[in-house]
Amino acid sequence: EVQLVESGGGLVQAGGSLRLSCAASGFSFDDWAIGWFRQAPGKEREGVSCISSTDDSTYYADSVKGRFTISKDNAKNTVYLQMNSLNPEDTAVYYCAAPIDLYVCQPLGYWGQGTQVTVSS
């Protein structure tokens, strides 16, 4: 069974950093592209960042470009989201999902439970 488990969320001050992890099982990152998504209260879910199954091709939402970096370790089936220069607008529950449509960074199947990121001003 496919499972994705996020971790690394927490409470940080504006300008701080967090590194999120998503540990996957039941599939290989060699086969499925994977991405990070977030949803804040009262807002629509948005794609944050996605990464290819075959190389390091990536997508970033305009709101996080230059601040967030997605990476993965195929051998560990783990994807990361390094978040720097956080601001209160980044406050949301962050989810990883796979597989995804890389070029539009949209989910196609499975989700994790999410990890809360709260950025104080």
N, C-alpha and C positions, 0 to 999 in steps of 0.2 A: 504494500500500500504506500502511496506517495504521502510523505509528511514533510512539512517545512516548519522549523522552529526558530523564531526570531529571539534575539537577546541583545542587550546592550543599551536599551533605553534608560531614561532617567530624567532627573531635573538638573538643568544647567543654567547658568547665567548667560545673558546675551553676550555674544562674542566668544563663547566657549565652544568646545568640541565634544563630539561623541562618535564612537565607532559602533555601528550596528553589525550584527552577524546573523546569518540565516543558514542553519544547518539542514540539509536536505537528505532524504532517503527515499528509496523506491524508484529512483531514476538517476540518470547521469547528466551532469552539466555538459558533457560532451555531446549530448543529444538534444537537450532543451535549453533554449534561451530563458533567462530568468530576470526578474526585475523587482524594484522596490516601488511601493505605492504608499500613499498616505491619505488619511482622512481626518480632518478637523471637524469639531462639532459644528453643525449647521452648514457645512460645505460639502461639495462634491468630492468624491475620490479623485485623486490625480496621480498620474504617473510621475514618479520622481526621477528614476534612472533605470535603465535596462542594459543588459549586456548579452552579447551573442554567445551561442553555443560553440561556434567554430573558431572564433578568434576573439580579439579584444574590442571589437566594434561596440560602441556604446551610444546611448541616448541620454540626454539630460534635459529636464525641464528648464525653461529659461530662468525660472526663479532660483534655481540652485546652481547654475553653471558658474564655475570658478570657485565654488565653495564646497561642493560635494564631489566625492570620487567613488565610483563603483569599481569593485574588483572581485575576482573569484579565484578559488583554488580548486581546480577540477579534481585533483587527487583526494581532497577532503570533502568534496561536494558542499562547499561552503562559499557563500557570497557575502561580501562586506559592503557597507556604505560608510565611508569616512565623511563626517559632517563637520565642517569648520565654519567659523564666523556665524554661528547660529543666531537667529533673531526670533522674536516671539511669533512671527508668522510661520515659523517652522514647527510650531507646536501641533502635534497630531499623533494619532496612532499610525505607526509604520508597519507595513506588511510586506513580506516577500511573496511572490507568486511565480508559478511556472506551469506549463510553458507560457511564453508570451510572444506576441507579435512584436519583434524587435523594432521595426521601423516606425511604428506608431506607439510603442511602449504600452501595449494593452494586454491585460491578462486573458488567458485562454482556458484555464483549468483550475489549478489547485492554489490554495492559500494557506498561509500560516495563521496563527492566532493573533499576531500583532504584538508590538512593544510600544509602550507609551513614551513619547519624547515631549518634555515640557521645558520651554525656554522662558525664563523670567526676565523681565525688563528692569 
